[in-house]
Amino acid sequence: MEFGYRHSGVILGARSCRLLILLTCLAIFYAQKVDCSGSAKTSEITTRYYNFTVDYANFTRLNHTKAMIVVNGQFPGPAIRAREGDFVVVNVTNLAASPVTIHWHGVKQMRTCWADGVPYITMCPIQQNKSFSHRFQLLNQTGTMWYHAHISWLRASVHGPIVLQPRKSQRYPFVSPHQEITIMLGEWWNDNVEDVIEYALARGGGYNVSDALTINGQPGFLYNFSSEDAHKVTVTSGQTYLLRLVNSCLNFGLFFAVANHSLNVVQLDSAYVEPFTMNTVLIAPGQSLDALLTANQSTGRYYMAASPYSVPDPAYVPFPEIPTTARLEYEGSSHVHTVHMPTFPAHNDTSFRRHFDSLQKGMNTTYQTLDVPQDVDKHIFFTVGYGLDSASSCRPFKKCIAGYEGQYRIIGTVNNISFVVPNNTRRSLLEYAYMRDHGESVSTSALNLAFPSQPQKTYNYTGAALPLSQWFSKKETKLSVINFNASVQIILQNTNVVQFETHPFHLHGYSFYIVGRGTGNYDPETSPATFNLVNPPLRNTFGVPHRGWLAIRFRADNPGVWLFHCHFEIHTSWGMETVFYVKEGTGTNETLEDPPADYPACVGGAADTTSSSTVSLAVVEDNSN
């Protein structure tokens, strides 16, 4: 078996590599295994190094100053820029008192699950004054991705863009832009976000909504005390620009538009799509969108703005009602005082969302060959939504006063199970899975692979609400096991428990094909006839339709332990997540790299009983298809 991180040299995957490629491979990235069989120019690949320091810094917004945790003193954080095929090494040093992990959202982490950055799932958090180097290769991906903290609600301030361009010998499959403009959409709280979620969990329900939406960290021209620092972009008439949009909001999808201008969408979640044009686009939390904008209007000033898309009743799920704005300014427009403002659909316009989703079609390019699984090895059906927990107390409150009926704690569920993060462990789940794959003995309680692949109870999921007695859910730490290279289909069914929501689910380590979606209940007899198995869009984050279902497919060709969760941060905090354990294969590039030498150790928890004297891992696996 071959490993990468601990070796100073490189193990070649093809003996027939030419001498030039061999010498180039040896010069690339001291700790990685390189596949020398590719047709693209290996000489274009380079290693890019970044140093991230996570620490407190003071920021003022809305006339309110606070200290918050950021990367390198910046909000948003610095951009990572690379080309397809490059290796990236990001050394993260945590100087803050709070433990930290950083997730590289959209990076597939082929064989490098150790760097995925999910606390207690793929790694234990980086403690204060400790460091960890994340090493990965950006293979067969271009476009816009991003990174963010993946612990507590720190991603509100710890986030930044990943800009991935084609290799120099390749071109975009669309008109080359005059300039690229990165736009990070986000939120601002006057309060400390860790206090916000702690207070919400203590009360058993909703949270205090953010005080402002932001564009590149600034609320914009419509908020008090914000115009002077609002983001501005200067454009030249007649030129075309590539807007790289990321929704880093914690809990809201966003409409985005530029007044009087159309947006030609060319990439979604760093995957190419057949171009389509809209005046307004919709981006869920976690998603990215690349669009071409041509400066073809009269010389003037135009707001680019974002406003919430939120389906639930605002009385129960409020949202910031003032759009965030930046300003697009044509050269020579300094004398123009009128600023044009875009209009947006209603905050709960589900018909717009359905139309926007229907326009998304995948396409083949140099870096993207559509390979939609036509047959399915592993069938999974997940109900997703809310549940109630009658067992939890809400100290210091006598009752869960923000919970359902002021009594029951609201939790998030997948197949009626609310995931419990194993934060008292001595090892991450990935470590235990790796040990199991390599025949090592571990504690029998380390892994529970019995997560149900089908709902534990069936009912009319989108019909009348169930009796309250059936709203209560389990809280467990269970994983689903998937064999290497299996073709997987997942049906995500929204449920009418507590209320409906459009849940944007994100799968770590993979992109997936959106092969079907619909309203009402999924019907295994009739719904597959509506699937698009020819050119579906390839996404890593996508919303389960309000009062409906979503069907996705992917091939499990990346071993590791991968989180699958709703990207509304409040829902993740409530446990609306699960974990896939994809077993290793036996061929070249089908196994995980060796654990990094600086892999963070867990702190606290029960004593680690793993040793050669413990019993071999015995688990119950749900092998149903």
C-alpha positions in Angstrom: 0.0 0.0 0.0 1.3 3.4 -0.9 1.0 6.6 1.1 2.0 10.2 0.4 2.3 12.7 3.2 5.2 11.1 5.2 7.4 10.4 2.2 9.9 12.9 0.9 9.8 11.5 -2.6 7.0 10.7 -5.1 5.6 7.3 -6.0 4.9 7.2 -9.7 1.7 5.6 -11.0 2.9 4.8 -14.5 6.3 3.3 -15.4 6.0 4.6 -19.0 6.2 8.2 -18.0 8.7 10.1 -20.1 11.8 11.4 -18.5 10.7 15.1 -18.7 7.4 14.3 -16.9 9.3 12.2 -14.3 11.6 15.1 -13.5 8.7 17.5 -13.2 6.8 15.1 -11.0 9.7 14.8 -8.6 9.9 18.6 -8.3 6.2 18.9 -7.4 4.9 18.9 -3.9 7.3 16.9 -1.7 4.5 15.0 0.0 2.0 14.0 -2.7 1.6 11.2 -5.1 1.3 12.3 -8.7 -0.6 10.6 -11.5 1.7 10.9 -14.6 -0.8 9.4 -17.0 -2.7 12.6 -17.7 -2.7 14.3 -21.1 -2.5 17.9 -19.9 0.9 19.5 -19.5 2.3 18.4 -16.2 4.9 21.2 -16.4 2.1 23.7 -15.8 1.4 22.3 -12.3 2.8 24.2 -9.4 2.6 24.2 -5.6 1.0 27.2 -4.0 1.7 28.0 -0.3 -0.5 30.0 2.0 -0.1 30.9 5.7 -3.4 31.5 7.5 -3.3 33.0 11.0 -6.7 32.8 12.8 -7.0 35.4 15.5 -9.2 38.3 16.9 -9.3 41.6 15.1 -11.6 44.6 15.6 -14.1 45.6 13.0 -16.7 48.4 12.9 -20.0 48.1 11.0 -23.3 49.9 11.6 -21.4 52.2 14.0 -20.7 49.2 16.2 -17.2 47.9 16.9 -16.4 44.4 18.0 -13.6 41.9 18.1 -14.2 38.8 16.0 -12.2 35.8 14.8 -10.8 36.2 11.2 -8.0 35.0 8.9 -5.0 37.2 8.6 -6.8 40.2 10.1 -9.2 40.4 7.1 -13.0 40.1 6.7 -13.6 38.4 4.4 -10.4 36.5 4.5 -7.7 36.5 1.8 -8.3 34.7 -1.5 -6.6 31.5 -2.5 -5.7 31.6 -6.2 -4.6 28.7 -8.2 -4.9 26.9 -11.5 -6.5 23.5 -12.3 -4.1 20.7 -11.3 -2.1 22.8 -8.8 -1.2 21.6 -5.3 -2.1 23.8 -2.4 -0.6 23.9 1.0 -2.4 26.1 3.6 -0.8 26.2 7.0 -3.4 27.3 9.5 -2.2 28.6 12.9 -4.8 29.3 15.5 -4.1 32.1 18.0 -7.7 32.5 19.1 -9.0 30.9 22.3 -11.7 29.0 20.4 -10.7 25.8 18.7 -10.9 26.1 14.9 -11.2 24.0 11.7 -11.4 25.2 8.2 -13.2 23.5 5.4 -12.4 23.9 1.7 -15.9 24.0 0.3 -16.1 22.4 -3.1 -12.6 21.0 -3.1 -13.0 17.3 -3.7 -10.0 16.2 -1.6 -9.2 13.2 -3.7 -7.5 10.8 -1.3 -6.9 13.7 1.1 -9.9 13.5 3.4 -7.6 14.4 6.3 -7.6 18.0 5.0 -11.4 18.4 4.7 -11.6 20.3 8.0 -14.7 18.9 9.8 -14.4 18.8 13.6 -14.3 15.3 15.0 -15.4 13.9 11.7 -12.2 14.3 9.6 -10.0 15.9 12.2 -9.9 17.2 15.7 -9.9 21.0 16.0 -6.8 23.1 15.9 -6.3 24.3 19.5 -4.9 27.7 20.5 -1.3 28.2 19.5 -1.3 25.1 17.3 -1.0 24.6 13.6 -2.0 22.2 10.9 -1.0 22.2 7.2 -3.8 21.3 4.8 -2.4 19.7 1.6 -4.5 18.9 -1.4 -4.6 19.0 -5.2 -7.2 20.8 -7.3 -7.8 18.2 -9.9 -10.3 18.6 -12.8 -12.0 21.6 -11.2 -12.1 25.3 -12.3 -14.3 28.2 -11.2 -15.2 29.6 -7.8 -15.0 27.8 -4.5 -14.5 29.0 -1.0 -13.2 28.2 2.5 -14.9 28.7 5.8 -14.6 27.7 9.5 -16.6 24.6 10.2 -17.0 24.9 14.0 -19.7 26.7 16.0 -20.8 29.7 13.9 -17.3 31.0 13.2 -17.9 30.8 9.4 -19.7 34.1 9.8 -16.3 35.8 9.9 -13.8 33.1 9.0 -14.3 32.7 5.2 -12.9 33.7 1.9 -12.9 32.8 -1.8 -10.9 30.1 -3.7 -10.4 31.3 -7.3 -9.4 28.4 -9.6 -8.6 29.3 -13.2 -7.8 26.9 -16.1 -4.3 25.9 -16.9 -2.4 28.5 -19.0 -2.6 26.2 -22.0 -6.4 26.0 -21.7 -9.2 28.6 -22.1 -12.6 29.2 -20.6 -15.4 27.7 -22.7 -16.9 31.2 -22.9 -15.8 34.6 -23.9 -12.6 35.7 -22.1 -13.6 38.4 -19.5 -11.9 41.8 -19.4 -11.7 41.4 -15.6 -12.9 39.1 -12.8 -14.8 40.4 -9.8 -15.2 38.3 -6.6 -18.3 39.0 -4.5 -18.7 37.4 -1.1 -22.3 37.6 0.2 -22.5 37.4 3.9 -24.0 38.6 7.2 -23.1 40.8 10.1 -24.1 40.6 13.7 -23.4 43.3 16.2 -23.3 40.6 18.8 -20.7 37.8 19.0 -22.0 35.0 16.8 -20.8 32.3 19.2 -23.1 34.0 21.8 -25.9 34.1 19.3 -25.9 30.3 18.8 -25.2 29.5 22.4 -28.3 31.6 23.4 -30.4 30.0 20.7 -29.5 26.4 21.8 -30.1 27.3 25.4 -33.7 28.5 24.5 -34.4 25.4 22.3 -35.4 27.2 19.1 -34.7 30.2 16.9 -31.9 32.6 17.0 -31.5 36.4 16.9 -31.3 37.3 13.2 -28.3 39.1 11.8 -28.2 42.9 11.9 -27.2 43.3 8.2 -26.5 41.5 5.0 -23.1 42.2 3.5 -21.2 42.3 0.2 -17.5 41.8 0.7 -18.0 42.4 4.4 -19.8 45.7 4.0 -23.6 46.3 4.5 -23.7 48.9 1.8 -25.5 52.1 0.9 -28.9 51.4 2.3 -27.8 50.8 5.9 -27.0 53.6 8.4 -23.3 54.4 9.0 -22.3 52.2 6.0 -22.2 54.3 2.8 -18.6 55.5 3.1 -17.0 52.0 3.2 -19.5 50.3 0.8 -18.0 48.3 -2.0 -17.6 49.9 -5.4 -16.6 48.5 -8.8 -15.5 50.6 -11.7 -16.3 49.2 -15.2 -15.5 50.3 -18.8 -18.4 50.6 -21.2 -18.5 47.7 -23.7 -16.3 45.4 -21.7 -17.4 42.0 -20.3 -16.7 41.0 -16.7 -16.8 37.7 -14.8 -18.6 37.9 -11.5 -17.6 35.2 -9.0 -20.4 35.0 -6.4 -20.3 33.1 -3.2 -23.2 33.0 -0.6 -21.4 32.7 2.7 -24.5 33.6 4.7 -25.2 31.3 7.6 -29.0 31.0 7.2 -30.4 32.6 4.1 -30.6 32.0 0.4 -30.1 35.3 -1.6 -31.4 36.8 -4.7 -28.7 38.8 -6.5 -29.0 41.3 -9.3 -27.3 44.3 -10.9 -29.7 47.0 -11.8 -30.6 47.2 -15.6 -28.0 44.5 -16.4 -28.4 40.8 -17.3 -26.3 38.0 -15.9 -25.1 35.2 -18.2 -24.6 32.2 -15.9 -21.7 30.0 -17.0 -20.7 28.0 -13.8 -22.4 26.8 -10.7 -20.4 25.3 -7.8 -17.3 25.4 -9.9 -18.9 23.2 -12.6 -19.7 24.4 -16.1 -23.3 24.7 -17.2 -24.9 25.5 -20.5 -25.0 29.3 -20.3 -28.3 30.9 -19.5 -29.3 34.5 -18.9 -31.3 36.0 -16.0 -31.8 39.5 -14.6 -31.8 38.0 -11.1 -30.1 34.8 -9.8 -30.6 32.8 -6.7 -27.8 31.4 -4.5 -28.3 29.2 -1.5 -25.8 29.3 1.4 -22.7 27.4 0.4 -23.3 27.8 -3.3 -21.1 29.7 -5.8 -22.2 31.1 -9.1 -20.1 32.6 -12.0 -21.8 34.9 -14.4 -20.7 37.2 -17.2 -21.9 40.8 -17.1 -21.4 43.1 -20.1 -21.3 46.9 -19.3 -23.8 47.8 -22.0 -25.9 50.4 -20.3 -25.6 54.2 -20.4 -22.8 55.8 -18.3 -24.1 55.9 -14.8 -24.2 54.2 -11.4 -26.0 50.9 -10.7 -26.5 49.0 -7.5 -25.5 45.4 -7.3 -27.7 44.0 -4.5 -28.7 40.9 -2.6 -32.0 40.2 -0.8 -33.2 37.2 1.1 -35.0 34.2 -0.3 -36.9 32.7 2.7 -39.9 30.4 2.4 -41.2 30.1 6.1 -43.5 32.6 7.6 -41.4 35.7 8.7 -43.3 35.7 12.0 -41.4 32.5 12.8 -38.3 32.8 10.8 -37.4 36.5 10.4 -34.8 37.8 8.1 -32.9 41.1 7.4 -35.3 43.1 5.3 -32.8 45.7 4.0 -30.9 44.5 0.9 -27.1 44.7 0.9 -25.7 46.8 -1.9 -22.5 47.6 -3.7 -22.2 50.0 -6.6 -21.2 49.4 -10.2 -19.8 52.6 -11.6 -19.1 53.3 -15.2 -16.0 55.2 -16.0 -16.9 58.9 -16.3 -20.0 58.6 -14.1 -18.7 60.7 -11.2 -21.1 63.5 -12.2 -24.1 61.2 -12.1 -26.1 61.3 -8.9 -29.0 58.9 -9.7 -28.3 55.3 -8.7 -30.4 52.6 -10.2 -31.7 49.9 -7.9 -32.7 46.3 -9.0 -36.1 44.8 -8.1 -36.4 41.4 -6.5 -39.0 38.6 -6.4 -41.0 38.2 -3.2 -39.0 36.6 -0.5 -40.9 33.4 -0.7 -41.3 33.1 -4.5 -40.9 29.4 -5.0 -42.0 29.6 -8.6 -38.9 31.7 -9.4 -36.8 29.2 -7.7 -38.3 26.3 -9.7 -37.8 28.2 -12.9 -34.2 29.0 -12.0 -33.5 25.4 -11.1 -35.0 24.2 -14.4 -32.5 26.3 -16.5 -29.5 24.5 -15.1 -28.0 21.9 -17.5 -24.5 20.3 -17.3 -22.1 20.5 -20.2 -18.9 18.7 -21.3 -15.6 20.7 -21.3 -11.9 20.1 -21.1 -12.1 19.6 -17.3 -15.7 18.3 -17.1 -17.0 15.2 -18.7 -20.5 14.3 -17.7 -20.6 10.7 -16.4 -24.0 10.3 -15.0 -24.6 6.9 -13.4 -27.2 5.2 -15.4 -27.6 2.3 -13.0 -27.6 2.4 -9.2 -25.7 0.2 -6.8 -26.8 1.9 -3.6 -30.3 3.3 -3.1 -30.8 5.8 -0.2 -34.0 7.5 0.8 -33.6 10.3 3.4 -36.4 12.3 4.9 -35.1 15.7 5.9 -36.6 18.3 8.2 -37.3 19.0 11.8 -38.1 17.0 14.9 -38.6 17.6 18.6 -36.5 16.4 21.5 -38.4 15.9 24.7 -35.4 14.7 26.7 -33.2 17.8 26.6 -33.4 20.5 29.2 -32.9 24.1 28.4 -30.8 25.4 31.3 -30.7 28.0 32.6 -34.3 28.3 31.4 -37.0 26.2 33.1 -38.5 25.4 29.7 -37.4 25.5 26.1 -39.1 28.9 25.8 -38.1 29.4 22.1 -38.9 25.8 21.2 -42.1 24.4 19.9 -45.1 25.4 22.0 -42.5 26.9 24.4 -41.8 23.4 25.7 -39.9 21.1 23.3 -36.5 21.7 21.8 -36.5 21.9 18.0 -33.9 19.7 16.3 -32.9 18.9 12.8 -33.2 15.3 11.5 -32.3 13.0 8.6 -34.5 9.9 8.7 -35.7 11.0 12.1 -32.2 10.9 13.5 -30.5 14.0 14.8 -26.7 13.6 14.4 -24.6 14.0 17.5 -21.1 15.2 16.8 -18.7 12.9 18.8 -16.8 15.8 20.5 -15.7 13.8 23.5 -13.6 11.4 21.3 -9.9 10.8 21.4 -9.8 10.2 17.6 -11.7 11.6 14.6 -14.2 9.3 12.9 -11.9 9.3 9.9 -9.0 7.9 12.0 -11.2 5.1 13.2 -12.4 4.3 9.7 -8.9 4.4 8.3 -7.8 2.0 11.1 -10.7 -0.3 10.2 -9.8 -0.3 6.5 -6.2 -1.2 7.3 -7.1 -4.1 9.6 -6.2 -2.4 12.9 -8.1 -3.2 16.1 -10.3 -0.5 17.6 -12.9 -0.1 20.2 -16.3 -1.6 19.2 -18.0 1.7 20.2 -15.8 3.8 17.9 -18.0 3.5 14.8 -21.7 2.7 14.4 -22.4 2.0 10.7 -26.1 1.3 11.1 -27.5 4.6 9.8 -30.8 3.6 8.1 -30.8 4.0 4.3 -34.6 4.1 4.3 -37.0 6.1 6.6 -37.8 4.5 9.9 -41.4 5.3 9.5 -43.4 6.1 6.3 -46.3 8.6 6.1 -47.6 11.3 3.8 -44.5 13.4 4.1 -45.9 16.6 2.6 -49.5 16.1 3.7 -51.2 17.1 6.9 -49.0 17.3 9.9 -48.5 14.2 12.0 -49.8 14.0 15.6 -47.4 15.7 18.0 -46.5 12.4 19.6 -44.8 11.4 16.4 -42.6 14.4 16.0 -40.0 13.2 18.5 -36.6 12.1 17.1 -33.6 10.1 18.2 -30.2 11.7 18.8 -27.4 9.4 17.6 -23.9 9.2 16.0 -24.4 6.8 13.1 -22.7 6.5 9.7 -23.7 5.1 6.4 -21.2 2.8 4.7 -20.7 2.8 0.9 -18.5 0.5 -1.0 -15.8 2.1 -3.1 -16.8 3.0 -6.7 -20.5 2.2 -6.0 -23.0 4.3 -8.0 -25.2 6.0 -5.4 -28.7 7.5 -5.6 -30.1 9.6 -2.8 -33.7 10.8 -2.6 -34.1 13.7 -0.2 -37.7 14.1 0.9 -38.9 17.3 2.6 -41.3 16.7 5.5 -44.1 18.6 7.2 -42.9 18.4 10.7 -42.9 21.8 12.5 -42.8 23.6 9.1 -41.4 23.3 5.6 -38.1 24.8 4.5 -35.9 24.7 1.4 -32.9 22.8 2.9 -29.6 23.4 0.9 -27.7 20.1 1.4 -23.9 20.0 0.9 -21.9 16.8 0.3 -18.2 17.0 1.3 -15.7 15.3 -1.0 -18.0 15.1 -4.0 -20.0 16.9 -6.6 -23.3 15.2 -7.5 -25.7 15.2 -10.4 -29.2 16.8 -9.9 -31.1 14.1 -11.8 -34.6 14.9 -10.5 -36.8 17.1 -8.3 -40.5 17.6 -7.8 -43.3 18.7 -5.5 -45.1 16.5 -3.1 -43.9 13.0 -2.2 -41.4 11.1 -4.3 -43.0 8.1 -6.0 -40.5 5.3 -6.8 -42.8 4.0 -9.6 -43.4 7.3 -11.5 -40.9 9.9 -10.4 -37.8 8.3 -12.1 -39.5 8.8 -15.5 -38.9 12.5 -15.0 -35.1 12.1 -14.3 -32.5 13.9 -16.5 -29.8 11.3 -17.0 -28.3 13.1 -20.0 -27.1 16.5 -19.0 -28.0 17.2 -15.4 -26.2 20.0 -13.5 -23.2 19.0 -11.3 -23.4 20.7 -7.9 -22.0 20.3 -4.4 -24.8 22.1 -2.7 -28.5 22.1 -3.7 -31.8 22.9 -2.0 -34.4 20.2 -1.3 -37.5 21.9 -2.7 -40.1 23.3 -0.4 -42.9 20.7 0.0 -41.0 18.4 -2.4 -38.1 16.1 -3.1 -34.7 16.0 -4.7 -32.9 13.1 -6.5 -29.1 13.1 -6.8 -26.5 10.6 -8.1 -22.8 10.2 -7.8 -20.0 7.6 -8.0 -18.3 6.9 -4.7 -14.8 7.0 -6.0 -13.2 9.1 -3.2 -12.5 7.1 0.0 -13.0 8.8 3.4 -15.6 9.9 5.9 -17.7 12.6 4.3 -20.2 14.9 6.0 -23.6 15.4 4.3 -25.6 18.3 5.9 -28.0 21.2 5.5 -25.9 24.4 4.9 -28.2 26.5 7.0 -26.0 26.8 10.1 -28.8 26.8 12.6 -30.0 23.4 11.1 -26.5 22.0 11.3 -26.3 23.1 14.9 -29.6 21.2 15.4 -28.2 18.0 13.9 -29.6 18.0 10.4 -26.6 16.1 9.0 -25.2 12.6 8.5 -21.9 11.0 7.5 -21.0 8.7 4.7 -18.1 6.3 5.2 -16.8 5.4 1.7 -14.5 2.4 2.0 -11.1 2.3 0.3 -10.6 0.4 -3.0 -7.7 -1.8 -3.8 -6.2 -0.2 -7.0 -3.9 2.7 -7.6 -5.2 6.0 -6.3 -8.1 4.2 -4.5 -6.8 4.5 -1.0 -6.4 7.4 1.4 -3.0 9.0 1.8 -1.2 8.3 5.1 -2.3 10.6 8.0 -0.3 13.8 8.0 2.5 14.1 10.5 1.0 17.2 12.0 -2.5 15.9 12.2 -4.2 17.5 15.2 -4.7 15.4 18.4 -8.0 15.4 20.2 -8.2 17.1 23.5 -10.3 15.7 26.4 -12.8 12.9 26.1 -12.7 9.5 27.5 -9.4 7.6 27.6 -8.4 6.1 24.2 -8.8 2.4 24.5 -7.5 1.7 21.1 -4.6 -0.8 21.2 -3.6 -4.2 19.9 -5.2 -5.8 22.9 -8.7 -4.5 22.2 -11.2 -6.5 20.3 -11.4 -6.1 16.5 -14.0 -3.6 15.3 -17.4 -5.3 15.1 -20.2 -3.2 13.6 -23.7 -3.6 12.4 -24.0 -2.3 8.8 -27.1 -1.3 7.0 -26.6 -3.0 3.7 -30.0 -2.5 2.3 -30.3 -1.1 -1.2 
